[in-house]
């Protein structure tokens, strides 16, 4: 029986890259809930899946390491559109 460890390795690497894992997990839950509610959470339908959303949340957490997760949701939408995001 073959077992893939890629998911475990990717998850460990993602958590290693995040400055605050608790804030990352909170924000990722919110982003996944938002994406599922709007029907844009699916690899099958050519949208981002779990890893894709996690990578985007990692980028936001690295850009704004001292921001609370509630503020990061606004920061992520602003920075992904090319805005400046919240003040540091």
C-alpha positions in Angstrom: 0.0 0.0 0.0 1.5 3.3 -1.1 1.0 6.4 1.0 1.7 10.0 -0.1 3.3 12.3 2.3 3.2 15.4 0.1 0.2 16.9 1.9 2.0 16.6 5.3 5.2 18.0 3.9 3.4 21.0 2.4 1.4 21.7 5.6 4.6 21.6 7.7 6.4 23.9 5.3 3.5 26.3 5.2 3.4 26.5 9.0 7.1 27.0 9.1 6.8 30.1 6.9 4.1 31.8 9.0 5.2 34.2 11.8 2.0 33.5 13.9 0.4 30.1 13.4 -2.7 30.9 15.5 -3.5 34.0 13.4 -2.8 32.0 10.2 -5.2 29.3 11.2 -7.9 31.7 12.2 -7.6 33.7 8.9 -7.4 30.5 6.8 -10.7 29.2 8.4 -12.3 32.5 7.6 -11.1 32.6 4.0 -12.1 29.0 3.4 -15.6 29.7 4.8 -15.9 32.8 2.6 -14.8 30.9 -0.5 -17.1 28.0 0.1 -20.1 30.3 0.8 -19.4 32.0 -2.6 -18.8 28.8 -4.5 -15.2 29.6 -5.4 -13.5 26.8 -3.4 -12.9 23.9 -5.7 -9.9 22.5 -7.6 -12.3 20.6 -9.8 -14.1 23.7 -11.0 -10.7 25.5 -11.7 -10.9 27.6 -8.6 -8.3 27.5 -5.8 -8.4 24.6 -3.4 -7.1 24.3 0.2 -3.4 24.6 -0.6 -3.9 27.5 -2.9 -5.9 29.5 -0.4 -3.4 28.6 2.3 -0.5 29.9 0.2 -2.4 33.2 -0.3 -3.0 33.5 3.4 0.7 32.8 4.1 1.6 35.7 1.8 -0.8 38.1 3.7 0.5 36.9 7.1 4.1 37.5 5.9 3.2 41.0 4.6 1.4 42.0 7.8 2.9 39.9 10.7 1.6 42.1 13.5 -2.0 42.5 12.3 -4.9 40.6 13.9 -6.7 38.0 11.7 -9.9 40.2 11.5 -7.8 43.0 10.0 -6.0 40.7 7.6 -9.1 39.8 5.7 -9.4 43.5 4.7 -5.7 43.7 4.1 -5.7 40.6 1.9 -8.4 41.9 -0.4 -6.7 45.3 -0.6 -3.3 44.0 -1.3 -4.4 41.4 -3.8 -6.1 44.2 -5.8 -2.9 46.2 -5.7 -3.7 48.6 -2.9 -1.5 49.5 0.1 -3.3 47.5 2.8 -3.3 48.5 6.5 -0.6 50.6 8.0 2.1 48.6 9.9 
